[in-house]
Amino acid sequence: MKRLMDIHTHAVASGHAYSTVDENLRWAAEQGLQLVALTDHAPAMKDTTCHAYFANLHVLPKELHGVRLLKGIELNILDFDGTIDMDEAVLQRLDLAIASLHMPCIKPGTKKENTQAFLKVMENPYVDIIGHPGDPRYAVDYRELFRMAKETGTLLEINNASLTPGGFREGSRENIKKILLMSMEEGQPVVLGSDAHFYRNVGDFSYAEDLLRELQFPEELI
């Protein structure tokens, strides 16, 4: 599978990432990527950046080192009604928005509550992607997620970082496998994201690709 883009990357502004936008895009160019989305953590995440950072992303170029740059955000889902931590005025100016459940911002609820959080946030027209839905700490009904994803045009992410051995989302593999099998069954596309917090991980989908090969997952659904 040819690696063309990475829609989930973080720079130093996220607080717990270690590379600059320039370093990320320079590396992406060396890897032959054509597009990278900058999706730093929204303000509710502890020690991340502020509202003004996202409002000011327009100062970044549309292309850097020959790689197209999308200005995005990784939103935090704050409650089971799908409340997020960025206002509409900023979101409508961004190229991309991922919405995710993160432990510092919302503790896991019941399967029904976690599922409702995702379903409600997918109703938001500015949310493009659900981030790392395979996280085993948040039990969800994947059938319901796919139903709403199809209805709203939202993509579910296959998050490479979640599959990293020894990572903090350990146990994600079986859930991600369920998502991929359901994707094939439903004919519903998914999207790959590295969730890179260091430049050398931008465009790295190696763990996800291992699982794709194992399942003989069709490229046309990526």
C-alpha angles and dihedrals in degrees: 000000000000113000108226107158146006117213099184119058136138134211132195091282089075089070097228098053123092112208138070126241088251093053091048094051095042089055091045090055091051089052092051097248117157100198138025128182119213105217109171120179116276120243100272091068110096114259095001126125132285139262092260091060091065094040088055099046089106088081090071116092121254089234132031126183088351093304121117110240122211116199108223147146140224104226123207117229102224104189143004091269090067098253112169134199103242131069126241094245091065096037093056089057095051126088097221142013128196118191119204144171110239126183096229090056105037131012117225115272131190120305089259093050095047091048091049091052090057094042092051095047090050088062087067107098091213095059111094104169139026107225122227097338088172092074103130092209088073110054110207141174102249093191089061092046091054092047091055093039090057092045095049102030092242118151125224113223127232097209115207094197090059089062095051110120111250092014123144092252091059111165094039094117097081092048092048089049089054090051092051093047090049090048089057092045094049096036086231117147124235130197130229120227129179095205084212117192093174126046096243090063094057107115093009110135096151097129093044091048091054089057093044090054092047091055094038087234113193115246091220089070092059 
